[in-house]
Amino acid sequence: MKGVVVVALGTKAQNEAKESTTSLLKHNRYPTKVLKKVNFPEPEGLSVVQQAHWAKVNADLWSPFDPTLMLDADTRVKGDLSLGFKILSAGWELVIVPSTPLREGQILWNLAGNERQVTLQELGTWRHIMLNSGVVYFRRTERVRHFFETWREEWLRFKGPDQGAMLRAFRRCPVFMWLLGYPFNSLGGSVVDHLFGRAK
């Protein structure tokens, strides 16, 4: 059964998730699970923000749905989300949207210096596509399972934002991935409007 999951740890994120799921139901009728508490093993000493990233990189384990659409709490749905599920049903394993850099030439701007440098070195070039994990469709396949395992492993190296870890994981574990356009995940997006940071 297909469905939508949202990570909402902390009062602010839960308020944002309520707005997100309300907007979702105006345009779509998918069952939804909002994760308000980490109920699976996690490293000790994580902040609430780190716990939210840890929850995202574990979504394949706690999501009750297959396929799953994972939305950030600070998203507002403005249109039909069925396209991503249709792409998965056609044989693709993961559907995601490229990031929009804040300024030209600003690559992986949200990573701390050391992680940014390491990530660029391991990717081998700064000319790569940035991907945003605020809107991710996935289905459970062996490759996707391996990808999530590797995403967790990479995230634990720095315990920062999940984007750099995701790119390093994709380098190690390719999956059949489809890229949707910015309307599905951007500030002012016509299908998913991402308010970037409102839930922190």
Secondary structure, 3 states (H helix, E strand, C coil): CCEEEEECCCHHHHHHHHHHHHHHHHHCCCCEEEECCCCCCCCCCCCHHHHHHHHHHCHHHHCCCCCEEEECCCEEECCCCHHHHHHHHCCCCEEEEECCCCCCCCCCCCCCHHHHHHHHHHHCCCCCCCEEEEEEEECCCHHHHHHHHHHHHHHHHHCCCHHHHHHHHHHHCCCCEEECCHHHCECCCCCEEECCCCCC
